[in-house]
Amino acid sequence: MQLQMKGRNALVTGASLGIGLAIAGKFVGAGANVAIVARRQEQLDASKRELEKLGSGKVAAIAGDVSKGEDCACVFAAAEKTLGPLDVLVNNAGTSKTGQFETITDEVWQADLDLKLFAAIRLCRLAFPGMKARGFGRVVNVLNTAAKAPGAGRAPTAVSRAAGMALTKVLAGEGAPHNVLVNAVLVGRIESDQWVQRHAHENKGRSLAAYYEEMGKDIPLGRVGTAEEFANMVLFLASDAGSYITGTAINVDGGACPVV
């Protein structure tokens, strides 16, 4: 089955590297026009050049910090000015911030919620009116499996992501009468820039390939997933092929999460 998004306009946050870039690449390859958003313009511009090789759609590179309300408004307006009305929104920006509960300050909690939860709230609030009026919309919230199966030492990320899953369900119910579908895709251990950075910080003489191999040993499928494999699911949900799926949270984790 060939998935198509020809003529659709999409905005993907956290899209200059890793999973976000892979999602944008799948969209461009399927015929969509895509606005990629991240904080560093230089990296965005390099990623834009890479994406433009994958299809004929327009690619816009828009710098902004979506943890800030004013930046959310600016990047959304810039995306619609460049591409036209947005059909698809992927809330992918985020980091894996964790620590022991008693050591996590109010400032760390707020920063995590601003980046992961409030960015999605603000961008959905901007996107929903137009999507509902046009009778078409797709929102995909990128979360992680800790939203379903939080463990010790996983705050604040697990809490922020669980809130994102609840937001997904609420918006799915409100969007459904207008053909605005809202789903979440949950990251397990997927090759991404976050792991590349962690490897560089923790490297003890192991190659990145060996690092990933070690990470994959306790996953039922026996390996870490690729960003492209994760992006395939996002593409499916954003395309017309996912037209009867809303209000769900899908694990893309090689079977690792104990909660379905």
C-alpha positions in Angstrom: 0.0 0.0 0.0 1.4 3.4 -1.0 0.5 6.1 1.4 -0.3 9.5 -0.1 -0.4 13.0 1.3 -0.4 14.9 -1.9 -1.5 18.5 -1.5 -1.6 18.3 2.3 0.1 20.9 4.5 1.8 19.7 7.6 3.7 21.2 10.5 6.2 19.0 12.5 7.9 20.3 15.6 11.3 19.1 16.8 11.9 18.2 13.2 15.5 19.3 12.5 17.0 15.9 13.5 16.1 12.4 14.4 12.5 11.2 14.7 11.0 14.5 13.7 13.2 14.8 10.6 12.3 11.2 9.6 8.6 12.1 10.0 9.0 15.2 7.8 10.9 13.1 5.3 8.0 10.5 5.0 5.5 13.3 4.6 7.6 15.0 1.8 8.0 11.6 0.1 4.3 11.1 0.2 3.7 14.4 -1.6 3.0 16.8 1.3 4.2 20.3 1.9 6.0 20.5 5.3 7.0 23.1 7.8 9.8 21.9 10.1 10.2 23.6 13.4 13.1 23.6 15.9 15.2 26.1 17.7 18.4 26.2 15.6 18.0 27.9 12.2 21.3 26.6 10.9 20.4 23.0 11.5 16.9 23.6 10.1 18.3 25.0 6.9 20.5 21.9 6.5 17.6 19.6 7.1 15.4 21.6 4.7 18.0 20.9 1.9 17.9 17.2 2.8 14.1 17.1 2.7 13.8 18.9 -0.6 15.6 15.9 -2.3 12.9 13.5 -1.2 9.9 15.0 -3.1 8.4 18.0 -5.0 6.5 19.5 -2.1 7.4 22.8 -0.5 9.5 22.7 2.7 9.6 25.6 5.2 12.2 25.8 7.9 10.9 27.9 10.8 13.0 28.5 14.0 11.2 28.8 17.3 11.0 27.5 20.8 7.6 25.9 21.2 7.9 25.8 25.0 7.0 29.5 24.7 3.5 30.6 23.9 4.5 33.5 21.7 6.8 31.3 19.7 4.0 28.7 19.1 1.8 31.5 17.7 4.7 32.8 15.5 5.7 29.4 14.0 2.1 28.5 13.3 1.4 31.8 11.6 4.6 31.5 9.6 3.8 27.9 8.5 0.3 28.9 7.3 1.7 32.0 5.5 4.2 29.9 3.6 2.2 26.7 3.0 -1.4 27.6 3.4 -4.0 26.2 5.8 -2.5 23.3 7.9 -4.1 19.9 7.5 -1.7 18.0 9.7 0.1 18.8 13.0 2.7 16.6 14.6 3.7 17.6 18.1 7.1 15.9 18.4 9.2 18.4 20.3 10.6 17.1 23.6 13.4 15.6 25.6 13.7 12.7 27.9 14.1 14.5 31.2 14.2 12.1 34.2 15.3 12.2 37.8 14.5 11.1 41.4 11.2 12.8 42.4 12.6 14.6 45.5 15.3 16.3 43.5 13.0 17.7 40.8 12.4 21.4 41.2 9.4 23.4 40.3 11.4 25.0 37.5 12.3 21.6 36.0 8.7 20.5 36.2 7.4 23.7 34.6 10.0 23.5 31.8 9.1 19.9 31.0 5.3 20.7 31.0 5.9 23.8 28.8 7.9 21.9 26.2 5.8 18.7 26.0 2.3 19.4 27.2 1.7 23.1 26.7 3.3 23.2 23.3 0.8 20.6 22.1 -2.1 22.4 23.8 -1.2 25.8 22.3 -0.5 24.4 18.8 -3.7 22.3 18.8 -5.7 25.3 20.0 -4.4 27.2 16.9 -4.9 24.4 14.5 -8.3 23.1 15.6 -10.6 26.0 14.4 -9.3 25.8 10.8 -9.3 22.0 10.7 -12.9 21.8 12.0 -14.1 24.5 9.6 -12.6 22.6 6.6 -13.8 19.2 7.8 -10.4 17.6 7.8 -7.5 17.4 10.2 -4.9 15.1 11.5 -3.0 15.6 14.8 -0.4 13.2 16.0 1.2 13.6 19.4 4.5 11.9 19.8 4.8 10.6 23.4 6.7 7.7 24.9 5.7 4.4 26.4 6.3 5.7 30.0 2.9 7.5 29.5 1.3 4.0 29.8 3.9 2.3 32.1 5.6 4.9 34.3 8.4 3.7 36.5 10.5 4.9 39.4 12.8 7.7 38.4 10.9 8.5 35.2 9.5 11.9 36.3 9.0 14.5 35.0 8.8 12.9 31.5 6.4 10.1 32.4 4.0 12.6 33.9 4.1 15.1 31.1 3.6 12.3 28.5 0.7 10.8 30.4 -0.9 14.2 30.4 -0.3 14.3 26.6 -2.1 11.0 26.2 -5.1 12.3 28.1 -5.1 15.4 25.9 -5.1 13.2 22.9 -8.2 11.4 24.0 -10.0 14.7 24.9 -9.2 16.3 21.5 -10.1 13.1 19.6 -13.6 13.3 21.1 -14.0 17.0 20.2 -12.5 16.6 16.7 -14.4 13.5 15.6 -17.6 15.1 14.5 -15.6 17.4 12.2 -13.3 14.6 10.8 -10.4 15.9 12.8 -8.5 12.8 14.0 -6.2 12.9 17.0 -3.8 10.1 17.9 -0.7 9.5 19.9 2.3 7.4 18.8 4.5 6.2 21.7 8.3 5.9 21.3 10.1 3.0 22.8 13.8 2.6 22.1 14.2 4.2 18.8 17.4 5.5 17.2 17.3 9.2 17.6 19.4 12.3 18.2 18.8 12.0 22.0 20.5 8.6 22.0 23.3 9.9 19.9 23.9 12.7 22.4 23.7 10.3 25.3 26.2 7.9 23.7 28.6 10.8 23.2 28.2 11.7 26.9 28.4 8.2 28.2 30.7 6.6 25.7 33.1 4.1 27.2 34.9 3.0 24.1 31.8 1.5 22.4 30.7 2.5 19.0 27.2 3.9 18.5 26.2 0.6 16.8 27.4 -1.4 19.8 25.6 1.0 22.1 22.3 0.4 20.2 23.0 -3.4 20.1 23.3 -3.4 23.9 20.1 -1.4 24.3 18.2 -3.8 22.1 19.0 -7.0 24.0 16.0 -6.8 26.4 13.5 -5.8 23.7 11.3 -8.7 22.4 12.2 -8.0 18.8 15.9 -8.0 19.8 16.9 -4.6 18.5 16.4 -0.9 18.7 13.9 0.5 16.2 14.8 3.0 13.5 13.4 6.6 13.2 12.1 5.6 9.8 10.1 2.7 11.3 8.5 5.1 13.8 7.8 7.6 11.1 6.0 5.0 9.0 3.3 4.8 11.7 2.9 8.6 11.9 2.6 8.7 8.1 -0.1 6.1 8.2 -2.1 8.1 10.7 -1.7 11.3 8.8 -2.7 9.8 5.5 -6.1 8.9 4.2 -5.3 5.3 5.1 -5.8 6.1 8.8 -9.3 7.6 8.2 -11.1 5.5 10.9 -8.5 5.7 13.7 -8.8 8.4 16.4 -8.3 8.6 20.1 -5.7 5.9 20.4 -2.1 5.6 21.6 0.0 3.2 19.6 3.2 1.7 20.9 6.1 1.6 18.5 8.6 -0.2 20.7 9.3 -3.7 19.4 7.0 -5.2 22.0 8.8 -3.8 25.0 6.0 -1.9 26.8 4.0 -4.2 29.3 0.8 -2.1 28.6 -0.9 -2.4 25.2 
